[in-house]
Structures are given as C-alpha cells and as structure tokens.
Amino acid sequence: MRSGTDSPDAGEATKWYEGGGRIGEKAYADIVVYPPTRGLQTQGDPFEPVKVGLLMDIENGQLVFDWINATILAFEDALNEGVYDRPVRLLVADARGLPRENFAKARKGYEWLCDQGCVVVLGPEVSDNSLSMQNLVNERKVPVIGWTGAWRFASEYCFTIANGDVPTEGVMCAQWLKAQGHTKIGMFWEQSSSGRDYAGFFRDECNKLGLTVARDIKLGPTPRGLVDHLRSMREDGITALYYGGYGYATFHFAAAFKELDWDPPRVMGTAFMFYSNTNKWAEGLEGWHGVDQLCVDQLGVDQLGVDGTNPNYEAMVERFQKRFGRVSKNVVVALGYDTARVGIHGIAGASMATPEEVKEGIERIRWMPATNGGPATYIQFGPWDHKGYKGDFLTIRELRGGELRFDGYHRPEHPINHLNVQ
C-alpha cells in the first residue's frame, strides 16, 4: 500500500518541521505488513499476523500521516532486517479523549484494541489520558508504549518513549533562564494532570538557583486576561517568562505580545513541539524557546566534540521519503518510528506472542538505536525501568522568523565547578 492514510497526495508542509499531512486526513484502521519470504514457503497453513494496536488519543492535525507511516516503515525495516518473521497487523483506534474530549473514549479505545487480540498498544500520547488509563492498563495486562512525560506513568505494563519528561522540562527551563542571566521570572502554568508538576519542579529549581518567580498565573486551555497579565508582568520588571502545560494556551500568546509590542525572552516545555501539529500553531509559537527532541541541521560540533545530527534520524527520513513520497522531518516521525520499533522488538524478544510475554520482551531491549534525540540517545528498558530514552533525548530550540534554530544540548554543571572555593 502506498500509505497508511486516505490522502497520500495531499501534503501541505512548506517547512521541514511541519507535519507532512493535511488537516482531516484519516488513518486506515487495519493494515497488514508482511515479511519478505525470499522464496521460502511456510510449512502448513500461513501464519496469522500478530496484532499491534495504535491508540490515537488526541487530534493530530497534519501529523496523522507522519505517525501512521513511520509506524509502517518501522515494521517494514524490522522485518527486512530479520528481527521478526511473521506478518504484523496494525489496528488503529481513533479514541480522542482528554483534554478536549471525554476521558472514557481513550479508555474504550484501549479496551477495544485489547479485545481484538493486540499484544501491545502504541500510545497513548497525552499525559491526562495516560494517567487516566494507567490502572486499567495494569489490570488488562496488554502493555502500552506511551509518549507521555508524566513522571508517575511508568509502571508494570506502562512503558514510555517519552515526548518529554515533565519534571525534567521544568528544571531545564529554569536552568536555561539562569544561564541567560535572568533573575525575575513570570510563570504561566496550565490546569492539567501535569500542570502542577510543571509549576512545582520549575519553582523548586528556581529556588535552588536563586531565581525569583515574581508572578504565578494558572491558565485554562483558553486563557482569559492574558494581555493584562503580561502587561502587569512587564510593569513589575519581569524580564523573562516560563510556560508549563499542554500547549493549547500558547496559541494565544502571539496576539497578546503583538498587542503589547513586547518580545520578552520566553521558554516552555515540550508543548513547544506543537509547531508540527498545524501551520497556524507554528505561527502562534513565534519567538519562543522550548524543549525539543530533534537535533537536525546543527552546524559544526557541539561543546563535547560530538556531531550534533543523529545519523539514525537522517537515514530514517530518507527511507521515509523514498517509501511514502513526502519529506516529513519532525519529531512525530521519529517518535512514531521509535515507538513501533520498541513494539516489534518486544514481540520478537517474547518467548511467545502474548501480552505478558511481550512485556518481558520489551524489558529485554538493550541499547537500541534511537532516531529521536542526539547521536548519543539510545533506547533501553528493564524490569524496573520502563522509560526508554536514555542520553541526549531533550534539547532546546527557538522558533524565530518562521525558522527553527538549534539552541544546543542541555548539559548542566554543578555550580561548584565555577565557584572559587578556597
């Protein structure tokens, strides 16, 4: 099949970091990927495909094409490598739940995939749905590989290929502000399962670093009084801003800054990566620094002398373009690919294709190459370690003038390194 979506020729991306699909593009619900036989015949009846679920729990804008087809590519690559030698059947559940829709939709989508006989589920994406489903997943015992950065999610049957890490993002942002020389900060955080964690870890790190959080504003997904809050912060002498939350509120900041004619330094967590979701959203994030996971297009070498571009990522997007006819170079292509790789390697490492054994197969993964993050990033799990990414999987970028600028890897040092202690 040419694509796992219904509109293979309708791409809208005009910049490399935008999603490769179109708004409203839909995934096919049932996709089978076959291994190369190279002339060999199976003994007896053909093997039935092992079933893998994909739980789409949030509207993905232009990124549906990227996630579905990165998943297909990961399966095809693994089968071509000989990692697994049976067909793989991908079942897709469109189960959009929190924060925009009802929590029960994501739960029902997961249970439907379980009932179909899936041995592992790719997703959920969103922290709220992940935490809402956590007990259910551990009861049903069909492992999930989520994208959530919620730090309490990893548990018996809950794995992550994290699209961030909420506590770490808050700490990174505080350390970035300190490194830029700011001391008086305005903080916005969003009401959500992770909002208080974003705010709490950021505030704690500011206290350690001697930064003052001079204003602390809780926002809803449609923020009210944003212009007044920002005006007051400017009048109070606040020189830089932090935002921690889903990202829905960030869409409204651009108009508020324009009305005030104010362009302060500002940084946010991984909600920054919504720039790929829709072109309009990318415009709304103009001027922000944010926590990202891509390391492409860095010139030269970083401060440790390591080439900043991940060769696994570059090679994968070349195969993606050749296979599906679109240039899609964004974090979801990398996340989707890595997530599917974990799923198929977990199946291959299982003693038999049951959910319980696939869980153990995932725990056996060691030093798997990652397409996301920097060249030192890899994927590894263990019986008590269900967070996959290791190494430089989080970076800082700036979106300015419609272009993404790589701000660098985040490698903090102990303050004592720079103190003259006798």
Disulfide bonds with the S-S distance in Angstrom:
none
